[in-house]
Amino acid sequence: MYLSSEKKQELFGDHSLSKSKSDTGSAESQIALYTYRIAHLTEHLKQNKKDHSSRRGLLKLVGKRKRLLEYLHDRHIERYRAVLADLNLRK
């Protein structure tokens, strides 16, 4: 699989709220995971243009990430801005 458990732990470690342990449930770590998966699927779809099921999965991931970003924007604006800057997302 393209995403090993070591890579997943690295993503969660870099983008967790508490630096002492892996925080897999925070919005920041989930947004980082979705961003990694979106980038991977985007590269896949550049080579496989007719893979419509993967395209649907990509759109679902983008929607999930958008909802998490809206949650952060509404409730924790400082964390929202930090995530945008850290992951180079534009809004």
Secondary structure as GFF3:
##gff-version 3
##sequence-region A 1 91
A	DSSP	alpha_helix	5	14	.	.	.	ID=ss1
A	DSSP	alpha_helix	27	47	.	.	.	ID=ss2
A	DSSP	alpha_helix	52	75	.	.	.	ID=ss3
A	DSSP	alpha_helix	77	87	.	.	.	ID=ss4
###
